[in-house]
Amino acid sequence: MGNVAKFFVILGIVFILIGLLLFVVPKVPFLGKLPGDIYIKKENFTFYFPITTCIVLSILFSLILSFFR
């Protein structure tokens, strides 16, 4: 029973951190506008895929998680 409670506490903390991250992300000026992000805009069509931003965030999260292991 203790493992389930610990899991839900950790899951709650993760959700809180994700919520805080989503609150702060729009205020970061370079996030989503890095060189290498794909942005195609035509008359009736817009395609945006922030591939470079995804890679940078993945590396950052991997470094952060490696400190906790």
TIVO-2410 file (N, C-alpha, C; in nm, 3 decimals):
# residues 69
REC num residu      c1      c2      c3 atome chaine
REC   1      M   0.082  -0.119   0.000     N      A
REC   1      M   0.000   0.000   0.000    CA      A
REC   1      M   0.087   0.126   0.000     C      A
REC   2      G   0.202   0.120   0.064     N      A
REC   2      G   0.292   0.235   0.072    CA      A
REC   2      G   0.349   0.273  -0.063     C      A
REC   3      N   0.373   0.172  -0.149     N      A
REC   3      N   0.428   0.200  -0.282    CA      A
REC   3      N   0.327   0.275  -0.369     C      A
REC   4      V   0.200   0.241  -0.357     N      A
REC   4      V   0.096   0.307  -0.435    CA      A
REC   4      V   0.084   0.454  -0.392     C      A
REC   5      A   0.087   0.478  -0.263     N      A
REC   5      A   0.078   0.616  -0.212    CA      A
REC   5      A   0.198   0.697  -0.257     C      A
REC   6      K   0.315   0.638  -0.252     N      A
REC   6      K   0.438   0.707  -0.296    CA      A
REC   6      K   0.430   0.740  -0.445     C      A
REC   7      F   0.378   0.646  -0.523     N      A
REC   7      F   0.363   0.668  -0.667    CA      A
REC   7      F   0.271   0.786  -0.695     C      A
REC   8      F   0.157   0.793  -0.624     N      A
REC   8      F   0.062   0.902  -0.647    CA      A
REC   8      F   0.117   1.037  -0.601     C      A
REC   9      V   0.197   1.038  -0.496     N      A
REC   9      V   0.259   1.163  -0.453    CA      A
REC   9      V   0.358   1.211  -0.558     C      A
REC  10      I   0.439   1.122  -0.609     N      A
REC  10      I   0.535   1.158  -0.714    CA      A
REC  10      I   0.462   1.202  -0.840     C      A
REC  11      L   0.356   1.132  -0.875     N      A
REC  11      L   0.277   1.169  -0.993    CA      A
REC  11      L   0.216   1.308  -0.975     C      A
REC  12      G   0.167   1.339  -0.856     N      A
REC  12      G   0.112   1.472  -0.828    CA      A
REC  12      G   0.218   1.580  -0.841     C      A
REC  13      I   0.338   1.553  -0.792     N      A
REC  13      I   0.447   1.650  -0.803    CA      A
REC  13      I   0.484   1.672  -0.949     C      A
REC  14      V   0.485   1.564  -1.028     N      A
REC  14      V   0.514   1.577  -1.171    CA      A
REC  14      V   0.409   1.663  -1.240     C      A
REC  15      F   0.281   1.641  -1.207     N      A
REC  15      F   0.175   1.722  -1.268    CA      A
REC  15      F   0.187   1.869  -1.227     C      A
REC  16      I   0.223   1.895  -1.105     N      A
REC  16      I   0.242   2.033  -1.061    CA      A
REC  16      I   0.358   2.097  -1.136     C      A
REC  17      L   0.468   2.025  -1.155     N      A
REC  17      L   0.581   2.079  -1.229    CA      A
REC  17      L   0.546   2.104  -1.375     C      A
REC  18      I   0.469   2.014  -1.435     N      A
REC  18      I   0.426   2.034  -1.573    CA      A
REC  18      I   0.336   2.157  -1.583     C      A
REC  19      G   0.246   2.173  -1.487     N      A
REC  19      G   0.159   2.291  -1.486    CA      A
REC  19      G   0.238   2.420  -1.472     C      A
REC  20      L   0.335   2.421  -1.385     N      A
REC  20      L   0.420   2.540  -1.370    CA      A
REC  20      L   0.500   2.567  -1.497     C      A
REC  21      L   0.548   2.461  -1.559     N      A
REC  21      L   0.623   2.476  -1.683    CA      A
REC  21      L   0.535   2.535  -1.793     C      A
REC  22      L   0.412   2.488  -1.804     N      A
REC  22      L   0.321   2.542  -1.905    CA      A
REC  22      L   0.284   2.687  -1.877     C      A
REC  23      F   0.287   2.725  -1.751     N      A
REC  23      F   0.258   2.863  -1.713    CA      A
REC  23      F   0.374   2.955  -1.750     C      A
REC  24      V   0.497   2.905  -1.741     N      A
REC  24      V   0.616   2.987  -1.763    CA      A
REC  24      V   0.660   2.989  -1.909     C      A
REC  25      V   0.635   2.882  -1.983     N      A
REC  25      V   0.685   2.866  -2.120    CA      A
REC  25      V   0.647   2.982  -2.213     C      A
REC  26      P   0.524   3.034  -2.212     N      A
REC  26      P   0.495   3.144  -2.305    CA      A
REC  26      P   0.578   3.269  -2.279     C      A
REC  27      K   0.638   3.280  -2.162     N      A
REC  27      K   0.717   3.399  -2.129    CA      A
REC  27      K   0.863   3.385  -2.170     C      A
REC  28      V   0.905   3.268  -2.217     N      A
REC  28      V   1.042   3.248  -2.263    CA      A
REC  28      V   1.047   3.290  -2.410     C      A
REC  29      P   1.124   3.396  -2.442     N      A
REC  29      P   1.116   3.454  -2.577    CA      A
REC  29      P   1.169   3.366  -2.689     C      A
REC  30      F   1.275   3.287  -2.664     N      A
REC  30      F   1.335   3.209  -2.772    CA      A
REC  30      F   1.274   3.072  -2.790     C      A
REC  31      L   1.192   3.028  -2.696     N      A
REC  31      L   1.138   2.893  -2.701    CA      A
REC  31      L   1.035   2.881  -2.814     C      A
REC  32      G   1.061   2.791  -2.907     N      A
REC  32      G   0.973   2.772  -3.022    CA      A
REC  32      G   1.013   2.853  -3.142     C      A
REC  33      K   1.119   2.931  -3.130     N      A
REC  33      K   1.164   3.014  -3.242    CA      A
REC  33      K   1.313   2.996  -3.267     C      A
REC  34      L   1.361   2.876  -3.242     N      A
REC  34      L   1.502   2.847  -3.263    CA      A
REC  34      L   1.530   2.817  -3.409     C      A
REC  35      P   1.654   2.839  -3.454     N      A
REC  35      P   1.689   2.799  -3.591    CA      A
REC  35      P   1.674   2.648  -3.604     C      A
REC  36      G   1.613   2.603  -3.708     N      A
REC  36      G   1.589   2.461  -3.729    CA      A
REC  36      G   1.444   2.423  -3.704     C      A
REC  37      D   1.368   2.509  -3.637     N      A
REC  37      D   1.225   2.484  -3.621    CA      A
REC  37      D   1.157   2.504  -3.756     C      A
REC  38      I   1.071   2.412  -3.791     N      A
REC  38      I   1.006   2.415  -3.922    CA      A
REC  38      I   0.877   2.496  -3.914     C      A
REC  39      Y   0.866   2.599  -3.997     N      A
REC  39      Y   0.748   2.683  -4.000    CA      A
REC  39      Y   0.715   2.714  -4.145     C      A
REC  40      I   0.603   2.662  -4.192     N      A
REC  40      I   0.559   2.685  -4.330    CA      A
REC  40      I   0.422   2.752  -4.324     C      A
REC  41      K   0.412   2.868  -4.388     N      A
REC  41      K   0.284   2.939  -4.390    CA      A
REC  41      K   0.249   2.974  -4.534     C      A
REC  42      K   0.131   2.926  -4.575     N      A
REC  42      K   0.079   2.958  -4.707    CA      A
REC  42      K  -0.058   3.021  -4.688     C      A
REC  43      E  -0.130   3.041  -4.794     N      A
REC  43      E  -0.258   3.111  -4.787    CA      A
REC  43      E  -0.355   3.047  -4.687     C      A
REC  44      N  -0.390   2.922  -4.707     N      A
REC  44      N  -0.488   2.855  -4.622    CA      A
REC  44      N  -0.427   2.745  -4.537     C      A
REC  45      F  -0.296   2.747  -4.521     N      A
REC  45      F  -0.229   2.636  -4.454    CA      A
REC  45      F  -0.112   2.689  -4.372     C      A
REC  46      T  -0.101   2.643  -4.248     N      A
REC  46      T   0.013   2.675  -4.164    CA      A
REC  46      T   0.061   2.546  -4.099     C      A
REC  47      F   0.191   2.520  -4.112     N      A
REC  47      F   0.251   2.402  -4.051    CA      A
REC  47      F   0.367   2.447  -3.965     C      A
REC  48      Y   0.368   2.404  -3.840     N      A
REC  48      Y   0.475   2.441  -3.749    CA      A
REC  48      Y   0.518   2.318  -3.670     C      A
REC  49      F   0.646   2.288  -3.675     N      A
REC  49      F   0.701   2.177  -3.598    CA      A
REC  49      F   0.834   2.221  -3.537     C      A
REC  50      P   0.835   2.243  -3.406     N      A
REC  50      P   0.956   2.293  -3.340    CA      A
REC  50      P   1.056   2.181  -3.309     C      A
REC  51      I   1.118   2.127  -3.412     N      A
REC  51      I   1.206   2.011  -3.393    CA      A
REC  51      I   1.330   2.047  -3.311     C      A
REC  52      T   1.391   2.161  -3.336     N      A
REC  52      T   1.510   2.201  -3.261    CA      A
REC  52      T   1.474   2.228  -3.116     C      A
REC  53      T   1.361   2.291  -3.092     N      A
REC  53      T   1.316   2.315  -2.955    CA      A
REC  53      T   1.292   2.184  -2.883     C      A
REC  54      C   1.234   2.085  -2.952     N      A
REC  54      C   1.211   1.954  -2.891    CA      A
REC  54      C   1.343   1.887  -2.853     C      A
REC  55      I   1.442   1.897  -2.939     N      A
REC  55      I   1.571   1.835  -2.912    CA      A
REC  55      I   1.639   1.903  -2.793     C      A
REC  56      V   1.636   2.037  -2.790     N      A
REC  56      V   1.697   2.110  -2.679    CA      A
REC  56      V   1.628   2.077  -2.547     C      A
REC  57      L   1.495   2.073  -2.546     N      A
REC  57      L   1.422   2.039  -2.424    CA      A
REC  57      L   1.448   1.896  -2.381     C      A
REC  58      S   1.461   1.805  -2.476     N      A
REC  58      S   1.490   1.666  -2.445    CA      A
REC  58      S   1.627   1.652  -2.379     C      A
REC  59      I   1.725   1.721  -2.432     N      A
REC  59      I   1.859   1.718  -2.371    CA      A
REC  59      I   1.856   1.778  -2.232     C      A
REC  60      L   1.785   1.889  -2.217     N      A
REC  60      L   1.776   1.956  -2.088    CA      A
REC  60      L   1.709   1.866  -1.984     C      A
REC  61      F   1.598   1.805  -2.020     N      A
REC  61      F   1.527   1.715  -1.927    CA      A
REC  61      F   1.611   1.591  -1.895     C      A
REC  62      S   1.684   1.539  -1.995     N      A
REC  62      S   1.771   1.424  -1.969    CA      A
REC  62      S   1.880   1.459  -1.870     C      A
REC  63      L   1.938   1.577  -1.883     N      A
REC  63      L   2.042   1.620  -1.788    CA      A
REC  63      L   1.985   1.636  -1.647     C      A
REC  64      I   1.866   1.695  -1.640     N      A
REC  64      I   1.803   1.715  -1.508    CA      A
REC  64      I   1.772   1.581  -1.444     C      A
REC  65      L   1.715   1.489  -1.520     N      A
REC  65      L   1.681   1.357  -1.465    CA      A
REC  65      L   1.805   1.276  -1.428     C      A
REC  66      S   1.916   1.297  -1.500     N      A
REC  66      S   2.037   1.222  -1.468    CA      A
REC  66      S   2.094   1.265  -1.332     C      A
REC  67      F   2.069   1.388  -1.290     N      A
REC  67      F   2.115   1.434  -1.160    CA      A
REC  67      F   2.037   1.368  -1.046     C      A
REC  68      F   1.911   1.329  -1.072     N      A
REC  68      F   1.828   1.269  -0.968    CA      A
REC  68      F   1.845   1.118  -0.957     C      A
REC  69      R   1.916   1.057  -1.050     N      A
REC  69      R   1.933   0.911  -1.046    CA      A
REC  69      R   2.057   0.872  -0.974     C      A
***
